[in-house]
Amino acid sequence: MQTSFILKENESRQTYNLLGHPAFLKVGGNDTQAQLSLFSGEYHKNQGPPLHFHAVDETFYILEGKFIFQAGDTR
């Protein structure tokens, strides 16, 4: 089991490029026995991930502004 760690606001375990936008891995599957991954990112107006599907739950926590989500045909 991994020991505890602390990341500062501007630190990440790894950085990914998702369609031209950086996504910062804060906690990954290797840290949680594949139970949770937590990413941080910043989007501007008319930006964000395209419609897509996951076989697992996905949660967004919006700190500022608005985001449109779609589940099936419901927006």
MODELLER restraints for C-alpha pairs under 7 A, 6 or more apart:
rsr = mdl.restraints
at = mdl.atoms
rsr.add(forms.Gaussian(group=physical.xy_distance, feature=features.Distance(at['CA:2:A'], at['CA:31:A']), mean=6.60, stdev=0.5))
rsr.add(forms.Gaussian(group=physical.xy_distance, feature=features.Distance(at['CA:12:A'], at['CA:24:A']), mean=5.55, stdev=0.5))
rsr.add(forms.Gaussian(group=physical.xy_distance, feature=features.Distance(at['CA:12:A'], at['CA:25:A']), mean=5.44, stdev=0.5))
rsr.add(forms.Gaussian(group=physical.xy_distance, feature=features.Distance(at['CA:12:A'], at['CA:26:A']), mean=5.06, stdev=0.5))
rsr.add(forms.Gaussian(group=physical.xy_distance, feature=features.Distance(at['CA:13:A'], at['CA:25:A']), mean=5.40, stdev=0.5))
rsr.add(forms.Gaussian(group=physical.xy_distance, feature=features.Distance(at['CA:13:A'], at['CA:26:A']), mean=5.63, stdev=0.5))
rsr.add(forms.Gaussian(group=physical.xy_distance, feature=features.Distance(at['CA:14:A'], at['CA:24:A']), mean=6.10, stdev=0.5))
rsr.add(forms.Gaussian(group=physical.xy_distance, feature=features.Distance(at['CA:14:A'], at['CA:25:A']), mean=5.21, stdev=0.5))
rsr.add(forms.Gaussian(group=physical.xy_distance, feature=features.Distance(at['CA:15:A'], at['CA:22:A']), mean=6.53, stdev=0.5))
rsr.add(forms.Gaussian(group=physical.xy_distance, feature=features.Distance(at['CA:15:A'], at['CA:23:A']), mean=5.75, stdev=0.5))
rsr.add(forms.Gaussian(group=physical.xy_distance, feature=features.Distance(at['CA:15:A'], at['CA:24:A']), mean=4.64, stdev=0.5))
rsr.add(forms.Gaussian(group=physical.xy_distance, feature=features.Distance(at['CA:15:A'], at['CA:25:A']), mean=6.05, stdev=0.5))
rsr.add(forms.Gaussian(group=physical.xy_distance, feature=features.Distance(at['CA:16:A'], at['CA:22:A']), mean=5.70, stdev=0.5))
rsr.add(forms.Gaussian(group=physical.xy_distance, feature=features.Distance(at['CA:16:A'], at['CA:23:A']), mean=5.12, stdev=0.5))
rsr.add(forms.Gaussian(group=physical.xy_distance, feature=features.Distance(at['CA:16:A'], at['CA:24:A']), mean=6.39, stdev=0.5))
rsr.add(forms.Gaussian(group=physical.xy_distance, feature=features.Distance(at['CA:17:A'], at['CA:23:A']), mean=6.22, stdev=0.5))
rsr.add(forms.Gaussian(group=physical.xy_distance, feature=features.Distance(at['CA:22:A'], at['CA:41:A']), mean=6.44, stdev=0.5))
rsr.add(forms.Gaussian(group=physical.xy_distance, feature=features.Distance(at['CA:23:A'], at['CA:39:A']), mean=6.14, stdev=0.5))
rsr.add(forms.Gaussian(group=physical.xy_distance, feature=features.Distance(at['CA:23:A'], at['CA:40:A']), mean=5.82, stdev=0.5))
rsr.add(forms.Gaussian(group=physical.xy_distance, feature=features.Distance(at['CA:23:A'], at['CA:41:A']), mean=4.95, stdev=0.5))
rsr.add(forms.Gaussian(group=physical.xy_distance, feature=features.Distance(at['CA:24:A'], at['CA:39:A']), mean=5.24, stdev=0.5))
rsr.add(forms.Gaussian(group=physical.xy_distance, feature=features.Distance(at['CA:24:A'], at['CA:40:A']), mean=5.00, stdev=0.5))
rsr.add(forms.Gaussian(group=physical.xy_distance, feature=features.Distance(at['CA:24:A'], at['CA:41:A']), mean=6.22, stdev=0.5))
rsr.add(forms.Gaussian(group=physical.xy_distance, feature=features.Distance(at['CA:25:A'], at['CA:38:A']), mean=6.05, stdev=0.5))
rsr.add(forms.Gaussian(group=physical.xy_distance, feature=features.Distance(at['CA:25:A'], at['CA:39:A']), mean=4.50, stdev=0.5))
rsr.add(forms.Gaussian(group=physical.xy_distance, feature=features.Distance(at['CA:25:A'], at['CA:40:A']), mean=6.54, stdev=0.5))
rsr.add(forms.Gaussian(group=physical.xy_distance, feature=features.Distance(at['CA:26:A'], at['CA:38:A']), mean=5.49, stdev=0.5))
rsr.add(forms.Gaussian(group=physical.xy_distance, feature=features.Distance(at['CA:26:A'], at['CA:39:A']), mean=5.53, stdev=0.5))
rsr.add(forms.Gaussian(group=physical.xy_distance, feature=features.Distance(at['CA:26:A'], at['CA:40:A']), mean=6.89, stdev=0.5))
rsr.add(forms.Gaussian(group=physical.xy_distance, feature=features.Distance(at['CA:27:A'], at['CA:37:A']), mean=5.31, stdev=0.5))
rsr.add(forms.Gaussian(group=physical.xy_distance, feature=features.Distance(at['CA:27:A'], at['CA:38:A']), mean=5.00, stdev=0.5))
rsr.add(forms.Gaussian(group=physical.xy_distance, feature=features.Distance(at['CA:28:A'], at['CA:36:A']), mean=6.40, stdev=0.5))
rsr.add(forms.Gaussian(group=physical.xy_distance, feature=features.Distance(at['CA:28:A'], at['CA:37:A']), mean=4.30, stdev=0.5))
rsr.add(forms.Gaussian(group=physical.xy_distance, feature=features.Distance(at['CA:28:A'], at['CA:38:A']), mean=6.37, stdev=0.5))
rsr.add(forms.Gaussian(group=physical.xy_distance, feature=features.Distance(at['CA:29:A'], at['CA:35:A']), mean=6.14, stdev=0.5))
rsr.add(forms.Gaussian(group=physical.xy_distance, feature=features.Distance(at['CA:29:A'], at['CA:36:A']), mean=5.65, stdev=0.5))
rsr.add(forms.Gaussian(group=physical.xy_distance, feature=features.Distance(at['CA:29:A'], at['CA:37:A']), mean=5.52, stdev=0.5))
rsr.add(forms.Gaussian(group=physical.xy_distance, feature=features.Distance(at['CA:68:A'], at['CA:75:A']), mean=6.78, stdev=0.5))
rsr.add(forms.Gaussian(group=physical.xy_distance, feature=features.Distance(at['CA:69:A'], at['CA:75:A']), mean=5.64, stdev=0.5))
